[in-house]
Amino acid sequence: MTKVIQFLWFGRDMQAAVRCYTSLIPGSAMGPVQTPMGGVEVMEFNLGDQRYRAMQTGAPETFNQSFSISAECETQAEIDHLWDTLKEGGAEVRCGWLCDRWGLSWQIVPREMGTLMSGPNGAQVAQAMMGMVKLDLAALRHAAA
């Protein structure tokens, strides 16, 4: 069976980034760093149930918003914790998106977002979300009610 692994190319601080990510997402783990060629570091890691491979070459490659990691959270406390940690040195965007200090985009959303958006008041939920930077689960639930 074919395996699918997301591949992230870091220009710098790959190990610090992966250490941060795996500390935030339950069920995550880092593999050992390999150096197959001079100056290149490669490692595999899991974020929850998703497999990743990372490479650091020192080249000035940058991420952009065409790739993001979406973290679905059960509670507002979980949203707040992920948001506050990942935005350090990064930038808040809007609608639950942020860019971390390594340039990787994240979507920090409530796990029930799909249900809220597909309900009878989905348009109100979407409108409420559009006015937010970090998502407020209570406000989204209120919009859905």
OpenMM code with the backbone's topology and positions (N, CA, C; nanometers):
from openmm import Vec3, app, unit

residues = "MET THR LYS VAL ILE GLN PHE LEU TRP PHE GLY ARG ASP MET GLN ALA ALA VAL ARG CYS TYR THR SER LEU ILE PRO GLY SER ALA MET GLY PRO VAL GLN THR PRO MET GLY GLY VAL GLU VAL MET GLU PHE ASN LEU GLY ASP GLN ARG TYR ARG ALA MET GLN THR GLY ALA PRO GLU THR PHE ASN GLN SER PHE SER ILE SER ALA GLU CYS GLU THR GLN ALA GLU ILE ASP HIS LEU TRP ASP THR LEU LYS GLU GLY GLY ALA GLU VAL ARG CYS GLY TRP LEU CYS ASP ARG TRP GLY LEU SER TRP GLN ILE VAL PRO ARG GLU MET GLY THR LEU MET SER GLY PRO ASN GLY ALA GLN VAL ALA GLN ALA MET MET GLY MET VAL LYS LEU ASP LEU ALA ALA LEU ARG HIS ALA ALA ALA".split()
positions = [
    Vec3(0.0841, -0.1182, 0.0000),
    Vec3(0.0000, 0.0000, 0.0000),
    Vec3(0.0887, 0.1246, 0.0000),
    Vec3(0.0510, 0.2238, -0.0762),
    Vec3(0.1260, 0.3483, -0.0843),
    Vec3(0.1143, 0.4258, 0.0462),
    Vec3(0.2246, 0.4794, 0.0947),
    Vec3(0.2251, 0.5630, 0.2146),
    Vec3(0.2333, 0.7088, 0.1720),
    Vec3(0.1578, 0.7921, 0.2394),
    Vec3(0.1604, 0.9357, 0.2138),
    Vec3(0.2192, 1.0039, 0.3365),
    Vec3(0.3230, 1.0832, 0.3144),
    Vec3(0.3901, 1.1549, 0.4217),
    Vec3(0.4057, 1.3001, 0.3782),
    Vec3(0.3577, 1.3922, 0.4602),
    Vec3(0.3790, 1.5330, 0.4319),
    Vec3(0.5267, 1.5654, 0.4511),
    Vec3(0.5789, 1.6507, 0.3641),
    Vec3(0.7212, 1.6832, 0.3654),
    Vec3(0.7366, 1.8331, 0.3855),
    Vec3(0.8100, 1.8727, 0.4885),
    Vec3(0.8318, 2.0137, 0.5196),
    Vec3(0.9795, 2.0476, 0.5015),
    Vec3(1.0085, 2.1530, 0.4271),
    Vec3(1.1455, 2.1957, 0.3999),
    Vec3(1.1725, 2.3222, 0.4795),
    Vec3(1.2607, 2.3110, 0.5768),
    Vec3(1.2974, 2.4234, 0.6626),
    Vec3(1.4294, 2.4837, 0.6173),
    Vec3(1.4376, 2.6147, 0.6193),
    Vec3(1.5626, 2.6826, 0.5933),
    Vec3(1.6485, 2.6893, 0.7183),
    Vec3(1.5830, 2.6843, 0.8368),
    Vec3(1.6544, 2.6959, 0.9639),
    Vec3(1.5713, 2.6361, 1.0777),
    Vec3(1.6350, 2.6046, 1.1864),
    Vec3(1.5699, 2.5663, 1.3129),
    Vec3(1.4704, 2.4508, 1.3031),
    Vec3(1.4953, 2.3556, 1.2130),
    Vec3(1.4034, 2.2430, 1.1962),
    Vec3(1.3804, 2.1687, 1.3277),
    Vec3(1.4867, 2.1367, 1.3989),
    Vec3(1.4709, 2.0583, 1.5211),
    Vec3(1.3902, 2.1338, 1.6259),
    Vec3(1.4121, 2.2633, 1.6404),
    Vec3(1.3356, 2.3435, 1.7365),
    Vec3(1.1883, 2.3461, 1.6968),
    Vec3(1.1604, 2.3609, 1.5676),
    Vec3(1.0220, 2.3631, 1.5200),
    Vec3(0.9539, 2.2297, 1.5492),
    Vec3(1.0174, 2.1204, 1.5128),
    Vec3(0.9566, 1.9885, 1.5326),
    Vec3(0.9399, 1.9597, 1.6816),
    Vec3(1.0367, 1.9989, 1.7631),
    Vec3(1.0253, 1.9804, 1.9079),
    Vec3(0.9031, 2.0585, 1.9612),
    Vec3(0.8835, 2.1806, 1.9147),
    Vec3(0.7678, 2.2611, 1.9548),
    Vec3(0.6386, 2.1938, 1.9117),
    Vec3(0.6284, 2.1564, 1.7848),
    Vec3(0.5058, 2.0962, 1.7312),
    Vec3(0.4692, 1.9682, 1.8055),
    Vec3(0.5676, 1.8803, 1.8253),
    Vec3(0.5374, 1.7517, 1.8897),
    Vec3(0.5045, 1.7688, 2.0380),
    Vec3(0.5511, 1.8771, 2.1001),
    Vec3(0.5163, 1.9007, 2.2410),
    Vec3(0.3728, 1.9496, 2.2558),
    Vec3(0.3157, 2.0052, 2.1495),
    Vec3(0.1821, 2.0633, 2.1568),
    Vec3(0.0695, 1.9671, 2.1221),
    Vec3(0.0961, 1.8705, 2.0368),
    Vec3(-0.0087, 1.7820, 1.9858),
    Vec3(0.0028, 1.6457, 2.0545),
    Vec3(-0.1005, 1.6053, 2.1310),
    Vec3(-0.0947, 1.4748, 2.1980),
    Vec3(-0.0740, 1.3610, 2.0974),
    Vec3(-0.0005, 1.2592, 2.1396),
    Vec3(0.0244, 1.1434, 2.0552),
    Vec3(0.1312, 1.1666, 1.9502),
    Vec3(0.2103, 1.2722, 1.9663),
    Vec3(0.3150, 1.3048, 1.8692),
    Vec3(0.4495, 1.2502, 1.9134),
    Vec3(0.5410, 1.2346, 1.8169),
    Vec3(0.6739, 1.1832, 1.8478),
    Vec3(0.7734, 1.2284, 1.7421),
    Vec3(0.8968, 1.2499, 1.7848),
    Vec3(1.0070, 1.2844, 1.6950),
    Vec3(1.0938, 1.1627, 1.6724),
    Vec3(1.1410, 1.1498, 1.5504),
    Vec3(1.2401, 1.0475, 1.5203),
    Vec3(1.3787, 1.1087, 1.5299),
    Vec3(1.4824, 1.0278, 1.5104),
    Vec3(1.6191, 1.0802, 1.5163),
    Vec3(1.6510, 1.1667, 1.3935),
    Vec3(1.7452, 1.2560, 1.4122),
    Vec3(1.7930, 1.3399, 1.3014),
    Vec3(1.8963, 1.2601, 1.2236),
    Vec3(1.8813, 1.2609, 1.0926),
    Vec3(1.9768, 1.1939, 1.0044),
    Vec3(2.0468, 1.3016, 0.9220),
    Vec3(2.1710, 1.2777, 0.8894),
    Vec3(2.2468, 1.3710, 0.8057),
    Vec3(2.3012, 1.2957, 0.6849),
    Vec3(2.2150, 1.2727, 0.5839),
    Vec3(2.2578, 1.1939, 0.4676),
    Vec3(2.3617, 1.2635, 0.3807),
    Vec3(2.3631, 1.3976, 0.3827),
    Vec3(2.4610, 1.4742, 0.3051),
    Vec3(2.5096, 1.5904, 0.3904),
    Vec3(2.6293, 1.6378, 0.3660),
    Vec3(2.6843, 1.7468, 0.4439),
    Vec3(2.5931, 1.8675, 0.4498),
    Vec3(2.5618, 1.9135, 0.5708),
    Vec3(2.4797, 2.0314, 0.5883),
    Vec3(2.3298, 2.0085, 0.5794),
    Vec3(2.2873, 1.8889, 0.5406),
    Vec3(2.1441, 1.8585, 0.5294),
    Vec3(2.1039, 1.7716, 0.6478),
    Vec3(1.9950, 1.8092, 0.7132),
    Vec3(1.9391, 1.7288, 0.8211),
    Vec3(1.7995, 1.6841, 0.7802),
    Vec3(1.7671, 1.5591, 0.8116),
    Vec3(1.6361, 1.5027, 0.7796),
    Vec3(1.5851, 1.4310, 0.9039),
    Vec3(1.4555, 1.4406, 0.9285),
    Vec3(1.3956, 1.3656, 1.0390),
    Vec3(1.2498, 1.3373, 1.0084),
    Vec3(1.2001, 1.2294, 1.0659),
    Vec3(1.0587, 1.1976, 1.0565),
    Vec3(0.9955, 1.2254, 1.1919),
    Vec3(0.8672, 1.2615, 1.1873),
    Vec3(0.7929, 1.2842, 1.3106),
    Vec3(0.6449, 1.2646, 1.2841),
    Vec3(0.5712, 1.2443, 1.3916),
    Vec3(0.4259, 1.2321, 1.3848),
    Vec3(0.3659, 1.3475, 1.4626),
    Vec3(0.2622, 1.4064, 1.4076),
    Vec3(0.1768, 1.4993, 1.4812),
    Vec3(0.0434, 1.4288, 1.4947),
    Vec3(0.0150, 1.3814, 1.6155),
    Vec3(-0.1040, 1.2988, 1.6330),
    Vec3(-0.0921, 1.1775, 1.5434),
    Vec3(-0.1898, 1.1587, 1.4551),
    Vec3(-0.1884, 1.0412, 1.3676),
    Vec3(-0.1354, 1.0717, 1.2273),
    Vec3(-0.0737, 1.1875, 1.2072),
    Vec3(-0.0224, 1.2253, 1.0758),
    Vec3(0.1300, 1.2133, 1.0717),
    Vec3(0.1799, 1.1562, 0.9627),
    Vec3(0.3246, 1.1389, 0.9455),
    Vec3(0.3826, 1.2557, 0.8665),
    Vec3(0.5001, 1.2988, 0.9094),
    Vec3(0.5724, 1.4073, 0.8423),
    Vec3(0.7182, 1.3692, 0.8274),
    Vec3(0.7809, 1.4286, 0.7306),
    Vec3(0.9256, 1.4232, 0.7149),
    Vec3(0.9695, 1.5685, 0.7009),
    Vec3(1.0776, 1.6032, 0.7673),
    Vec3(1.1292, 1.7400, 0.7607),
    Vec3(1.2733, 1.7368, 0.7144),
    Vec3(1.3113, 1.8425, 0.6448),
    Vec3(1.4480, 1.8563, 0.5959),
    Vec3(1.4921, 2.0001, 0.6216),
    Vec3(1.6150, 2.0142, 0.6641),
    Vec3(1.6753, 2.1463, 0.6790),
    Vec3(1.8006, 2.1501, 0.5945),
    Vec3(1.8062, 2.2462, 0.5045),
    Vec3(1.9216, 2.2549, 0.4152),
    Vec3(2.0023, 2.3816, 0.4337),
    Vec3(1.9486, 2.4771, 0.5091),
    Vec3(2.0154, 2.6058, 0.5208),
    Vec3(1.9783, 2.6989, 0.4070),
    Vec3(1.9116, 2.6445, 0.3046),
    Vec3(1.8661, 2.7288, 0.1937),
    Vec3(1.7513, 2.8170, 0.2427),
    Vec3(1.7336, 2.9323, 0.1845),
    Vec3(1.6304, 3.0248, 0.2327),
    Vec3(1.4902, 2.9916, 0.1817),
    Vec3(1.4537, 2.8650, 0.1823),
    Vec3(1.3185, 2.8278, 0.1416),
    Vec3(1.2200, 2.8789, 0.2462),
    Vec3(1.1035, 2.9195, 0.2028),
    Vec3(1.0011, 2.9658, 0.2954),
    Vec3(0.8697, 2.8957, 0.2653),
    Vec3(0.7903, 2.8802, 0.3703),
    Vec3(0.6566, 2.8252, 0.3544),
    Vec3(0.5651, 2.9374, 0.3073),
    Vec3(0.4486, 2.9006, 0.2548),
    Vec3(0.3454, 2.9996, 0.2266),
    Vec3(0.2101, 2.9389, 0.2634),
    Vec3(0.1030, 3.0176, 0.2534),
    Vec3(-0.0275, 2.9713, 0.2987),
    Vec3(-0.0908, 2.8653, 0.2095),
    Vec3(-0.0257, 2.8296, 0.1007),
    Vec3(-0.0842, 2.7243, 0.0174),
    Vec3(-0.0733, 2.5877, 0.0848),
    Vec3(0.0047, 2.5791, 0.1916),
    Vec3(0.0096, 2.4587, 0.2745),
    Vec3(-0.0068, 2.5028, 0.4188),
    Vec3(-0.0963, 2.4383, 0.4907),
    Vec3(-0.1138, 2.4676, 0.6326),
    Vec3(-0.1442, 2.3377, 0.7063),
    Vec3(-0.1250, 2.3435, 0.8363),
    Vec3(-0.1629, 2.2322, 0.9231),
    Vec3(-0.2872, 2.2765, 0.9991),
    Vec3(-0.3903, 2.1960, 0.9943),
    Vec3(-0.5140, 2.2261, 1.0648),
    Vec3(-0.5193, 2.1424, 1.1917),
    Vec3(-0.5303, 2.2094, 1.3045),
    Vec3(-0.5407, 2.1414, 1.4337),
    Vec3(-0.6828, 2.1589, 1.4852),
    Vec3(-0.7554, 2.0480, 1.4995),
    Vec3(-0.8925, 2.0510, 1.5488),
    Vec3(-0.8910, 2.0303, 1.6997),
    Vec3(-0.9457, 2.1263, 1.7728),
    Vec3(-0.9392, 2.1276, 1.9185),
    Vec3(-1.0760, 2.1012, 1.9802),
    Vec3(-1.0762, 2.0317, 2.0930),
    Vec3(-1.2004, 2.0006, 2.1644),
    Vec3(-1.2542, 2.1196, 2.2434),
    Vec3(-1.1652, 2.1989, 2.3031),
    Vec3(-1.2080, 2.3036, 2.3960),
    Vec3(-1.1432, 2.4375, 2.3614),
    Vec3(-1.1987, 2.5440, 2.4194),
    Vec3(-1.1390, 2.6764, 2.4021),
    Vec3(-1.0014, 2.6811, 2.4671),
    Vec3(-0.9852, 2.6122, 2.5787),
    Vec3(-0.8547, 2.6100, 2.6447),
    Vec3(-0.7485, 2.5499, 2.5527),
    Vec3(-0.7842, 2.4447, 2.4796),
    Vec3(-0.6904, 2.3834, 2.3854),
    Vec3(-0.6609, 2.4789, 2.2697),
    Vec3(-0.7646, 2.5453, 2.2180),
    Vec3(-0.7435, 2.6463, 2.1134),
    Vec3(-0.6487, 2.7542, 2.1634),
    Vec3(-0.6745, 2.8058, 2.2835),
    Vec3(-0.5922, 2.9135, 2.3398),
    Vec3(-0.4475, 2.8706, 2.3564),
    Vec3(-0.4263, 2.7487, 2.4078),
    Vec3(-0.2893, 2.7001, 2.4307),
    Vec3(-0.2115, 2.6872, 2.2997),
    Vec3(-0.2710, 2.6218, 2.2001),
    Vec3(-0.2034, 2.6078, 2.0712),
    Vec3(-0.1783, 2.7449, 2.0093),
    Vec3(-0.2803, 2.8288, 2.0096),
    Vec3(-0.2711, 2.9616, 1.9492),
    Vec3(-0.1590, 3.0428, 2.0135),
    Vec3(-0.1627, 3.0506, 2.1470),
    Vec3(-0.0649, 3.1338, 2.2168),
    Vec3(0.0776, 3.0846, 2.1966),
    Vec3(0.0977, 2.9539, 2.1947),
    Vec3(0.2322, 2.8989, 2.1761),
    Vec3(0.2809, 2.9189, 2.0331),
    Vec3(0.1967, 2.8885, 1.9363),
    Vec3(0.2393, 2.8956, 1.7955),
    Vec3(0.2541, 3.0386, 1.7449),
    Vec3(0.1822, 3.1339, 1.8031),
    Vec3(0.1929, 3.2720, 1.7538),
    Vec3(0.3175, 3.3432, 1.8067),
    Vec3(0.3856, 3.2870, 1.9090),
    Vec3(0.5070, 3.3491, 1.9622),
    Vec3(0.6112, 3.3618, 1.8520),
    Vec3(0.6460, 3.4856, 1.8184),
    Vec3(0.7434, 3.5095, 1.7128),
    Vec3(0.6855, 3.4976, 1.5735),
    Vec3(0.5571, 3.4664, 1.5638),
    Vec3(0.4906, 3.4527, 1.4340),
    Vec3(0.3939, 3.5672, 1.4123),
    Vec3(0.2866, 3.5394, 1.3413),
    Vec3(0.1880, 3.6437, 1.3107),
    Vec3(0.0481, 3.5846, 1.3063),
    Vec3(-0.0447, 3.6541, 1.3699),
    Vec3(-0.1849, 3.6164, 1.3601),
    Vec3(-0.2353, 3.6590, 1.2227),
    Vec3(-0.3221, 3.5792, 1.1658),
    Vec3(-0.3784, 3.6143, 1.0356),
    Vec3(-0.5245, 3.6500, 1.0615),
    Vec3(-0.6175, 3.5624, 1.0364),
    Vec3(-0.7584, 3.5807, 1.0706),
    Vec3(-0.8310, 3.4499, 1.0477),
    Vec3(-0.9527, 3.4447, 1.0979),
    Vec3(-1.0388, 3.3263, 1.0803),
    Vec3(-0.9744, 3.1985, 1.1327),
    Vec3(-0.8979, 3.2102, 1.2419),
    Vec3(-0.8354, 3.0923, 1.3003),
    Vec3(-0.7013, 3.0555, 1.2403),
    Vec3(-0.6474, 3.1393, 1.1515),
    Vec3(-0.5174, 3.1123, 1.0892),
    Vec3(-0.4089, 3.1935, 1.1588),
    Vec3(-0.2905, 3.1333, 1.1666),
    Vec3(-0.1719, 3.2051, 1.2100),
    Vec3(-0.0511, 3.1477, 1.1383),
    Vec3(0.0551, 3.2229, 1.1417),
    Vec3(0.1817, 3.1803, 1.0821),
    Vec3(0.2825, 3.1741, 1.1960),
    Vec3(0.3447, 3.0587, 1.2197),
    Vec3(0.4370, 3.0457, 1.3322),
    Vec3(0.5728, 3.1090, 1.3004),
    Vec3(0.6628, 3.1095, 1.3971),
    Vec3(0.7927, 3.1777, 1.3804),
    Vec3(0.8812, 3.1143, 1.2740),
    Vec3(0.8474, 2.9927, 1.2301),
    Vec3(0.9232, 2.9275, 1.1234),
    Vec3(0.8580, 2.9493, 0.9873),
    Vec3(0.7465, 3.0209, 0.9861),
    Vec3(0.6792, 3.0538, 0.8610),
    Vec3(0.5713, 2.9556, 0.8189),
    Vec3(0.5442, 2.8528, 0.9015),
    Vec3(0.4425, 2.7534, 0.8678),
    Vec3(0.3046, 2.8033, 0.9099),
    Vec3(0.2062, 2.7899, 0.8223),
    Vec3(0.0691, 2.8335, 0.8506),
    Vec3(-0.0081, 2.7233, 0.9236),
    Vec3(-0.0879, 2.7668, 1.0185),
    Vec3(-0.1713, 2.6777, 1.0986),
    Vec3(-0.3146, 2.7284, 1.0977),
    Vec3(-0.4078, 2.6359, 1.1015),
    Vec3(-0.5483, 2.6655, 1.1253),
    Vec3(-0.5841, 2.6015, 1.2587),
    Vec3(-0.6156, 2.6831, 1.3572),
    Vec3(-0.6506, 2.6330, 1.4904),
    Vec3(-0.8022, 2.6469, 1.5026),
    Vec3(-0.8728, 2.5343, 1.4928),
    Vec3(-1.0194, 2.5371, 1.4823),
    Vec3(-1.0840, 2.4408, 1.5820),
    Vec3(-1.2084, 2.4695, 1.6214),
    Vec3(-1.2794, 2.3730, 1.7048),
    Vec3(-1.3118, 2.2475, 1.6242),
    Vec3(-1.3053, 2.1343, 1.6877),
    Vec3(-1.3357, 2.0078, 1.6207),
    Vec3(-1.4765, 2.0083, 1.5617),
    Vec3(-1.5689, 2.0800, 1.6248),
    Vec3(-1.7074, 2.0815, 1.5788),
    Vec3(-1.7342, 2.1872, 1.4709),
    Vec3(-1.6301, 2.2499, 1.4177),
    Vec3(-1.6483, 2.3576, 1.3200),
    Vec3(-1.7299, 2.3127, 1.1989),
    Vec3(-1.7034, 2.1961, 1.1454),
    Vec3(-1.7782, 2.1470, 1.0302),
    Vec3(-1.9265, 2.1333, 1.0601),
    Vec3(-1.9596, 2.0831, 1.1778),
    Vec3(-2.0991, 2.0695, 1.2182),
    Vec3(-2.1642, 2.2067, 1.2324),
    Vec3(-2.0935, 2.3004, 1.2952),
    Vec3(-2.1478, 2.4354, 1.3118),
    Vec3(-2.1721, 2.5025, 1.1765),
    Vec3(-2.0766, 2.4864, 1.0845),
    Vec3(-2.0868, 2.5513, 0.9534),
    Vec3(-2.1938, 2.4868, 0.8657),
    Vec3(-2.2200, 2.3582, 0.8843),
    Vec3(-2.3168, 2.2897, 0.7982),
    Vec3(-2.4573, 2.2893, 0.8568),
    Vec3(-2.4735, 2.3471, 0.9750),
    Vec3(-2.6054, 2.3528, 1.0379),
    Vec3(-2.6945, 2.4579, 0.9721),
    Vec3(-2.8177, 2.4703, 1.0209),
    Vec3(-2.9127, 2.5642, 0.9604),
    Vec3(-2.8684, 2.7105, 0.9688),
    Vec3(-2.7826, 2.7426, 1.0642),
    Vec3(-2.7327, 2.8797, 1.0784),
    Vec3(-2.5857, 2.8898, 1.0378),
    Vec3(-2.5461, 2.8073, 0.9430),
    Vec3(-2.4074, 2.8061, 0.8975),
    Vec3(-2.3597, 2.9401, 0.8457),
    Vec3(-2.4470, 3.0149, 0.7810),
    Vec3(-2.4080, 3.1473, 0.7294),
    Vec3(-2.3736, 3.2417, 0.8441),
    Vec3(-2.4483, 3.2333, 0.9540),
    Vec3(-2.4193, 3.3173, 1.0703),
    Vec3(-2.2873, 3.2759, 1.1358),
    Vec3(-2.2622, 3.1465, 1.1376),
    Vec3(-2.1352, 3.0968, 1.1925),
    Vec3(-2.0202, 3.1488, 1.1068),
    Vec3(-2.0331, 3.1384, 0.9755),
    Vec3(-1.9284, 3.1878, 0.8849),
    Vec3(-1.9070, 3.3371, 0.9033),
    Vec3(-2.0145, 3.4128, 0.9172),
    Vec3(-2.0030, 3.5571, 0.9359),
    Vec3(-1.9322, 3.5880, 1.0678),
    Vec3(-1.9671, 3.5157, 1.1727),
    Vec3(-1.9004, 3.5359, 1.3015),
    Vec3(-1.7517, 3.5038, 1.2901),
    Vec3(-1.7187, 3.3921, 1.2235),
    Vec3(-1.5793, 3.3519, 1.2068),
    Vec3(-1.4997, 3.4578, 1.1309),
    Vec3(-1.5605, 3.5166, 1.0293),
    Vec3(-1.4899, 3.6159, 0.9473),
    Vec3(-1.4483, 3.7385, 1.0282),
    Vec3(-1.5163, 3.7642, 1.1386),
    Vec3(-1.4811, 3.8777, 1.2237),
    Vec3(-1.3799, 3.8441, 1.3316),
    Vec3(-1.3328, 3.7209, 1.3356),
    Vec3(-1.2405, 3.6767, 1.4414),
    Vec3(-1.0989, 3.6612, 1.3879),
    Vec3(-1.0049, 3.6709, 1.4784),
    Vec3(-0.8677, 3.6324, 1.4478),
    Vec3(-0.8522, 3.4922, 1.5076),
    Vec3(-0.8338, 3.4827, 1.6401),
    Vec3(-0.8383, 3.3516, 1.7061),
    Vec3(-0.9858, 3.3158, 1.7222),
    Vec3(-1.0218, 3.1917, 1.6940),
    Vec3(-1.1620, 3.1523, 1.7003),
    Vec3(-1.2103, 3.1403, 1.8445),
    Vec3(-1.3316, 3.1894, 1.8662),
    Vec3(-1.3980, 3.1885, 1.9963),
    Vec3(-1.5106, 3.0864, 1.9885),
    Vec3(-1.4898, 2.9719, 2.0504),
    Vec3(-1.5844, 2.8612, 2.0402),
    Vec3(-1.7221, 2.8999, 2.0922),
    Vec3(-1.7301, 2.9696, 2.2049),
    Vec3(-1.8599, 3.0099, 2.2596),
    Vec3(-1.9341, 3.1017, 2.1625),
    Vec3(-1.8645, 3.1959, 2.1019),
    Vec3(-1.9280, 3.2876, 2.0069),
    Vec3(-1.9744, 3.2133, 1.8818),
    Vec3(-1.8968, 3.1152, 1.8370),
    Vec3(-1.9373, 3.0363, 1.7200),
    Vec3(-2.0607, 2.9522, 1.7517),
    Vec3(-2.0642, 2.8936, 1.8701),
    Vec3(-2.1823, 2.8165, 1.9123),
    Vec3(-2.3036, 2.9080, 1.9227),
    Vec3(-2.2834, 3.0284, 1.9769),
    Vec3(-2.3931, 3.1243, 1.9882),
    Vec3(-2.4467, 3.1601, 1.8496),
    Vec3(-2.3580, 3.1812, 1.7531),
    Vec3(-2.4005, 3.2132, 1.6166),
    Vec3(-2.4792, 3.0975, 1.5547),
    Vec3(-2.4444, 2.9758, 1.5944),
    Vec3(-2.5113, 2.8584, 1.5386),
    Vec3(-2.6495, 2.8355, 1.6004),
    Vec3(-2.6694, 2.8901, 1.7204),
    Vec3(-2.7964, 2.8665, 1.7947),
    Vec3(-2.9124, 2.9474, 1.7390),
] * unit.nanometer
topology = app.Topology()
chain = topology.addChain("A")
for resn in residues:
    res = topology.addResidue(resn, chain)
    for name in ("N", "CA", "C"):
        topology.addAtom(name, app.Element.getBySymbol(name[0]), res)
